[in-house]
Amino acid sequence: MKTYLSILFYSEGANPVEVVERLRSLGFEALKGVQDHVYDWGRDVELDEILQIATSVHETLKGLKVFYKLETR
């Protein structure tokens, strides 16, 4: 499974490079295309694992003034 992350930046928010570096520290890889980042689980995952990574993303992006969307499939 993979978790995809899309980011919507705000001109008064954090620099995109800072956001990307923070997400890389969680194991996300930057992409070109519809989604901006991907976290490759390499296996099927349970809902509680998805919620754990979602919580980590939320805490990592808190205060950066960006919006995000997560999608796991």
N, C-alpha and C positions, 0 to 999 in steps of 0.2 A: 504494500500500500504506500501511497504518497500523500503528504499534506501540502497543499498549495497555499501560498500566501500572496495576496494582492495588497499593495500599499497605495494610499492616496495622500500625497504630500500637500502641505499647507505652506504658503510663502513665509509665514511668521513662525514656522516650526523648525525642527532640526534639519541640518544638512543631510541630503540623501546618502552621502558617503558614511556618515556616522550611523545612520539607520542600518545600512547594509552591513557594516562591520559588527554591529550588535547582533544582528540576525545570524551572521556567520558563526558567532561565538556559541550560538545555540545548535548549530549543525545544519542550518539552512544554506542552500546553494542559490545564487542569483541566476535568473533566467532572462531570456529575451522572449517577448510574446505576451499573451493574454495575462498570465500570472507572472509575478515578479520574482518569486522564490519558491523553492521546493525543499521539503524534508523527506528524504527517502527512507522509509522504515525498513525496507528490505524483507518484509514479511507482513502477514496479516496482523492487525493490532486490535485491541479491545477499546471500547469507548473511554475507559478510565485513563488509558495511555494518551489518547487524543486530548482529553481534557487537561492532562498534565502539561503537554507541550503548549496547549492554548493558554494555560495559566502562565507559563514561562514567557511566552510571547507578550502577553498582556503586561507582565511586570517589567519586561525589557523595554517595551515601547512607551510605558507610562511617562508622561511629562514631555514627550518629544513632539506633541501636537501633530500626530499623524493618525489617519484612520486605516484600519486594516480589515481584511476578510480572510478567513481560513476555510479551506475545503479539503476534506480527506476522501479519497476514493481508491 
